[in-house]
Amino acid sequence: MEISGTSIIGFSSAPQSDTSIKAVDPSTGLEIEPSFYNAESEIVEQAATLASQAFLVYSKKSSHERASFLNEIATQIESIGAALVTRAMQETGLPEGRIKGETGRTTGQLRLFASLIEDGSWTQARIETALPDRSPLPRPDIRSMSRPLGPVVVFAASNFPLAFSTAGGDTASALASGCPVIVKAHSSHPGTAELIARAVQKAAKITGMPDGVFSLLFGGGRTVGSALVAHPAIKAVGFTGSTAGGTALMEVAAKRPEPIPVYAEMGSVNPIVLLPEAVAHNGDAIAAGLHISATMGVGQFCTNPGVVCIKKDASGDALVDHFVEKMKDTAAQVMLNPTIHRAYKDALSKMQANKSVTTLVSGSAGDNDSPCLGTAAVFEASASSFLKDESLSHEIFGPGTTLVRWENKEDLLAILESLQGQLTGTIHASGTDWENHGEILEILERKVGRIVYNSFPTGVEVCHSMVHGGPFPATSDGRSTSVGTHAISRFTRLIAYQDSPQSLLPDELKDGNPLRIVRLENGKTVEATI
Ligand code: NAP
């Protein structure tokens, strides 16, 4: 499949514009052909208007038709084959196994959402039938369900070129619920984005979806993204990236004459609490697991463990020594792009210059001359230093870990209480550790989206029960998740139909339950019957 470098507007391609960018191979620092042309303001206008028109048709497609579309996207992505793997590896520096694994996760997500909507129970259909003889007032017939919001803008993530990008989780959940999608490609992997977008375009044509159900726009310099979020046709936003980017887009959305929801997943340090008995009995295994989790994907995961709370005692010291040895022996690896590499180096320099922090592993340049090498780093701070300096709780995006040494329970609880909202919180406990666990759990339940026991936060299962979210600033809206099928509700809203003629109701709400879905009927859950 050839890469053209022009934005995709529904079933058409945008013309080339006057400005363009090229992707950079992070392992060499060299530009990769071809050029990708920035979408001008009229292209933003065209894509948004077309998406708005497509919404009128697409939102009325049956669940079965939308599921066929999602399944076909998965098939078309698989059919790209080696060209996708080669391009994604070149643009991101990620190894073949990771790209292939992420492709499987992406197609798996699309198929999971397809199977979810094949059964319309996700719409939360509720019915209260009329009580005309009720005294003192009759009750009308009221039926409600979730309906799609309208066109959604999805910002592709730099650190997941497939699973959180063009046809990633946000795109899958928006298309599943009946919303057209416009993707703002990430300038770090535009060729990968185009290959996937062409697969989506082809699937839309094969399955008879309306022109404009999907578009992909290229563009850097913040202008395309801001213009899309500000456009009146857009009704919601999905974003994964920096705190600065996410909060800037929240502001654009909030200042519109009609404010819209922004689901932004931003930074997180994913605190890990190591309790003393677990460390005493299992210290070596915990150090080994922590090392794998901290360096996986060169630490460029939103669930990377950035802050680890370890008691200042002999077992804690032994665990730290073991972890430090492993981090020192970790080879430098290529990071995703020069910007992320620069940000990582800056963060390490700040930590090294901080007098209240001890640098245990400062990293080295590695033995090849890649300009984007990320090297593992470990810092140590006392509980009191950590509590005095808020900057120590900031995310270091890369394989850098801060160990916070606490001496008593009060310290530990104060450290956890000082943290802002997080995607995850992890507890390692054993034996008598469980006696103190209640207070820790009480704090974590207020602070995080997912609590992990005796394991590590990296590796987010895509399933019905997953919550990949958390209170601000981990995300813009802690009530939602960007992984798993709960995500389908983020691009919907409830609509009630009062005394509606049967023929005008969506099938999910009709008498006789023609779709055989789970519904709440007059306060009772009615199971689907075949
Ligand atoms: P980013 O700078 O936030 O950019 C992500 C996307 O948002 C890009 O398409 C960018 O558009 C757009 N954008 C950013 N700021 C914007 C603004 N003010 N107005 C309009 N659009 C805006 O994220 P990144 O490039 O992926 O990585 C940069 C840093 O983000 C990393 O170093 C890391 O610290 C953090 N990050 C965190 C996570 C996580 O999961 N926690 C994931 C990825 C990145 P343009 O192309 O126009 O700039």
Boltz pocket constraint, residues with backbone or C-beta under 6 A from the ligand:
constraints:
  - pocket:
      binder: B
      contacts: [[A, 155], [A, 156], [A, 157], [A, 158], [A, 159], [A, 184], [A, 185], [A, 186], [A, 187], [A, 219], [A, 220], [A, 221], [A, 222], [A, 223], [A, 224], [A, 225], [A, 226], [A, 240], [A, 241], [A, 242], [A, 243], [A, 244], [A, 245], [A, 246], [A, 248], [A, 249], [A, 265], [A, 266], [A, 267], [A, 268], [A, 300], [A, 301], [A, 302], [A, 303], [A, 339], [A, 340], [A, 343], [A, 344], [A, 395], [A, 397]]
      max_distance: 6.0
